[in-house]
Amino acid sequence: MQYIPPSSLRGHDLAPLLAARGLDADWIGLNDFDPYSPQNVARYTYLRAAELVPHHYRTAIPTLPELRTWIDGLAATALEAQQERDAPMATVINGPSLLLLGPVGTGKTYEAYGAMRQLAVFGVRAQWAATTAADLYAALRPRHGIDSEAEFRQFRDAPLLLIDDLGAERKPTEFTEEVNFRLINYRYEHHMPTLITSNADAGQLRERLGGRVTSRLREMCERVAIKGDDRRRRAA
């Protein structure tokens, strides 16, 4: 674990995230020179997560109770595993997944990136990969000079994975169905935490993702329905 000086997190607006854990803003700046201290693990993990968070969501904070419970559960499991193995730090490896369902513009992506930021300051190592479903398919389409299987493994093997807008395609192709099944099935079988957003409602998931994928999502994910109007339209 690399040691990260406290000053590297200035300007990231972490106070609300820390306050949600009952900590003040000075906690993460404790300078004990221990690369495995919870504060340094939080600094290191947050900087890695911040590289994946789009600028639009740089101050996102999770508000859904189910999302906070999921975050707390992942961290608790990582801490228990650390004690059992007598490991130098806690790392999120296994755990349940979460599926956020709701119409366009109801804040699903905001909540997802807020969860990424919140878990990052918990003091446990959480290694994320993040993509939209459309970008995932684009990255995996066969093309000259690109090892599509190597690209696929980056998402398949990520300890934590965010997939935004899964099921946005109303008419899935054979290619997207194969990608969806291979990815979801692997993470289902290995109990790898996956955070998924979709604007398809529960009744549309089977139609857009197929029965095999939908069946696995039902077992591996807690489903959270988000209701409301399109926030982007209101802002405009």
C-alpha positions in Angstrom: 0.0 0.0 0.0 1.4 3.4 -1.0 1.6 6.1 1.6 -0.5 9.2 0.5 0.2 12.5 2.2 -2.9 14.1 3.7 -2.7 17.3 1.6 -3.6 15.3 -1.5 -7.3 15.3 -0.7 -7.8 19.0 -0.3 -10.7 20.3 -2.3 -12.5 17.0 -2.6 -15.4 18.0 -0.3 -15.2 14.9 1.9 -16.7 16.4 5.0 -20.3 15.2 4.3 -19.0 11.7 3.6 -17.1 11.5 6.8 -19.9 13.1 8.8 -22.1 10.2 7.6 -19.7 8.0 9.5 -19.6 10.2 12.6 -16.2 11.5 11.8 -14.9 15.1 11.4 -13.1 16.3 8.3 -9.7 16.1 10.1 -9.9 12.3 10.5 -8.7 11.5 7.0 -5.8 13.9 7.4 -4.2 12.1 10.3 -0.5 11.9 9.5 0.8 8.8 11.2 3.1 7.6 8.4 1.5 4.1 8.5 0.6 2.9 5.0 -1.9 0.5 6.5 -3.7 2.8 8.8 -7.4 3.3 8.1 -6.8 7.0 7.2 -4.1 6.2 4.7 -6.1 3.3 3.2 -9.0 5.8 2.8 -6.8 8.4 1.2 -5.3 5.9 -1.2 -8.7 4.3 -2.1 -10.4 7.6 -2.5 -7.8 8.9 -5.0 -8.2 5.7 -7.1 -12.0 6.1 -7.0 -11.8 9.8 -7.8 -10.1 8.9 -11.1 -13.3 7.1 -12.2 -15.9 9.6 -11.0 -16.9 12.0 -13.8 -16.6 15.7 -13.0 -20.4 16.1 -12.9 -20.6 13.7 -10.0 -17.4 14.8 -8.1 -19.4 15.8 -5.0 -22.1 13.1 -5.1 -23.3 11.8 -1.8 -25.5 8.7 -1.5 -28.9 9.4 0.0 -30.8 6.1 -0.3 -31.0 4.1 2.9 -30.6 0.8 1.0 -27.4 2.1 -0.6 -25.9 3.2 2.8 -26.8 -0.3 4.2 -25.1 -1.9 1.3 -21.9 0.1 1.8 -21.9 -0.6 5.5 -22.3 -4.3 4.9 -19.4 -4.5 2.4 -17.1 -2.6 4.8 -18.1 -4.8 7.7 -17.5 -8.0 5.7 -14.1 -6.7 4.7 -13.1 -5.9 8.3 -14.3 -9.3 9.5 -12.2 -11.0 6.8 -9.2 -8.9 7.8 -9.4 -10.1 11.4 -9.8 -13.7 10.4 -6.8 -13.6 8.2 -4.8 -11.2 10.4 -4.2 -9.1 7.2 -2.6 -5.7 7.4 -5.7 -4.0 5.9 -9.3 -4.7 5.1 -10.2 -5.2 1.4 -13.6 -5.6 -0.2 -13.6 -8.8 -2.2 -16.9 -10.6 -1.8 -20.4 -9.4 -1.0 -23.9 -8.8 -2.4 -24.8 -6.6 -5.4 -27.3 -3.8 -5.8 -29.6 -2.9 -8.7 -31.0 0.6 -8.9 -34.1 0.9 -11.1 -35.8 4.0 -12.1 -36.9 6.3 -15.0 -34.4 8.5 -16.8 -33.2 11.5 -14.7 -34.2 10.2 -11.2 -30.6 10.3 -9.8 -29.5 6.7 -10.2 -26.0 7.6 -11.6 -25.6 10.3 -8.9 -26.4 7.7 -6.2 -24.0 5.2 -7.7 -21.0 7.5 -7.8 -22.0 8.8 -4.4 -21.7 5.2 -3.1 -18.3 4.9 -4.7 -17.1 8.0 -2.9 -18.7 7.0 0.4 -17.2 3.5 0.5 -13.8 5.0 -0.5 -13.5 6.9 2.8 -14.4 4.0 5.0 -10.8 2.9 5.6 -11.1 -0.3 3.7 -9.6 -0.9 0.3 -12.2 -0.9 -2.5 -10.9 -1.3 -6.0 -13.5 -0.2 -8.6 -14.0 -0.4 -12.3 -16.8 1.8 -13.8 -18.5 1.9 -17.2 -21.8 2.5 -18.9 -23.3 -0.5 -20.7 -22.8 1.3 -24.0 -19.1 2.0 -23.3 -18.7 -1.6 -22.2 -20.0 -3.0 -25.5 -18.0 -0.5 -27.5 -14.8 -1.5 -25.7 -15.4 -5.2 -26.3 -16.3 -5.1 -30.0 -13.7 -7.0 -32.0 -11.3 -4.7 -33.8 -7.8 -4.8 -35.1 -5.0 -4.5 -32.6 -7.2 -4.8 -29.5 -7.4 -7.9 -27.3 -11.1 -8.0 -26.5 -10.7 -10.8 -24.0 -8.2 -8.8 -22.0 -10.5 -5.8 -22.1 -13.3 -8.0 -20.8 -11.3 -9.4 -17.9 -10.7 -5.9 -16.6 -14.4 -5.6 -15.9 -15.0 -9.2 -15.1 -12.3 -9.4 -12.5 -12.7 -6.0 -10.9 -13.3 -6.4 -7.1 -16.1 -3.8 -7.4 -17.9 -2.9 -10.6 -20.3 -0.2 -11.5 -22.4 -0.7 -14.7 -24.5 2.3 -15.5 -27.6 2.1 -17.8 -27.7 -1.7 -18.2 -30.7 -2.6 -20.3 -30.9 0.7 -22.1 -31.0 -1.1 -25.4 -34.6 -2.0 -26.2 -33.6 -4.5 -28.8 -30.5 -6.4 -27.5 -28.2 -8.1 -30.1 -26.6 -11.5 -29.9 -23.3 -9.7 -29.1 -24.7 -7.7 -26.2 -26.6 -10.7 -24.8 -23.4 -12.7 -24.8 -21.4 -9.9 -23.0 -24.2 -9.4 -20.4 -24.4 -13.1 -19.6 -20.6 -13.7 -19.4 -20.1 -10.7 -17.2 -23.1 -11.2 -14.9 -22.7 -14.9 -14.6 -19.0 -14.7 -13.6 -19.7 -12.1 -10.9 -22.8 -14.1 -9.8 -20.8 -17.3 -9.3 -17.9 -15.5 -7.5 -20.1 -13.3 -5.3 -18.3 -10.2 -6.6 -20.1 -6.9 -5.5 -21.7 -5.2 -8.5 -23.6 -1.9 -8.5 -26.0 -1.7 -11.5 -28.3 1.1 -12.6 -31.1 0.6 -15.2 -34.0 2.7 -16.5 -35.8 -0.6 -17.3 -38.5 -1.5 -14.7 -38.7 -4.9 -13.2 -41.0 -6.1 -15.8 -38.8 -5.0 -18.7 -35.6 -6.5 -17.5 -36.2 -10.0 -18.9 -37.2 -8.5 -22.3 -34.1 -6.4 -22.5 -31.5 -8.7 -20.8 -32.9 -12.2 -21.3 -34.0 -14.8 -18.9 -30.6 -16.1 -17.9 -29.2 -12.7 -16.9 -32.4 -11.6 -15.2 -32.6 -14.7 -13.1 -29.1 -14.2 -11.8 -29.7 -10.5 -11.1 -32.7 -11.4 -9.0 -30.7 -13.7 -6.8 -27.5 -11.6 -6.5 -28.9 -8.1 -6.2 -31.2 -6.3 -3.9 -33.4 -4.2 -6.1 -34.1 -0.6 -5.2 -36.8 1.4 -7.1 -36.2 5.1 -7.4 -39.2 7.2 -8.3 -39.6 10.8 -9.4 -39.4 13.3 -12.3 -36.5 13.9 -14.6 -34.1 16.1 -12.5 -32.2 17.2 -15.6 -35.4 18.6 -17.2 -36.2 20.6 -14.0 -32.6 21.9 -13.8 -32.8 23.1 -17.4 
